Every structure is written in C-alpha cells, then in structure tokens.
Amino acid sequence: MLYSPECVEVEFCEVGMASAPYGFSIRHYYSPEQRVYSESMADQEDAVLKGAMRDLGEASRRVRAARHLMREHELEDDPRYLPLVARLSEALDMTEAALREARRLRDTD
C-alpha cells in the first residue's frame, strides 16, 4: 500500500494518472481508509466489484425510499404519477439484477 505522511491528514490524495480512451485522464485517489489498487489486475477487478456492489446497494435503497414516499403520500394510484412509479419499479429491478450479477462475479473468483 502506498501511504505518504502528508496524505494522512487530508481526506484524499492524488497518487497518479492513467490515460483513458478519447484523450481523457483518470486520476487515482485514495484515502487512509481505502487501499490503493495498483498491485494487480485481480485486485483492481475486486475493487471495482466492491465499489459497484456498494453503489448498487445504495441506489436500491434510494429507489425503495422514493417508492415508499410515493406510497405514503398515496401518489401511486394518481394517473399523473403512474409513469414515474413504473420507472421506479424498473430501476429497482435493474439495480437489483446488476447487484446479483456483481455478487455472482465476485463469488466465482
């Protein structure tokens, strides 16, 4: 792990740059609570899966919260809100499917 003493005091520190398609640059950051994923491809893949699973779980919770608020305020049966209710249901299905797929990929390693 790469830690420098001056970075421990701040929330994030830049540790490098990498090139990306279309001329964009990707900056690599880390915080004292996180690992720097530069050792091998397996570590990077594991980090990406963990981050995706964390983000997908958060997205699912937020969509559920939105649906709960709509149900609580009796907006689910309002014709003006039916398309939004349908999209929220689709979004929840897709995020949960993606989360299951990420878990499957993690467990196959």
PyMOL commands that set and color helices and strands:
alter all, ss='L'
color gray80, all
select helices_A, chain A and resi 5-8+21-23+41-72+79-108
alter helices_A, ss='H'
color red, helices_A
select strands_A, chain A and resi 13-19+25-30
alter strands_A, ss='S'
color yellow, strands_A
deselect
rebuild
show_as cartoon
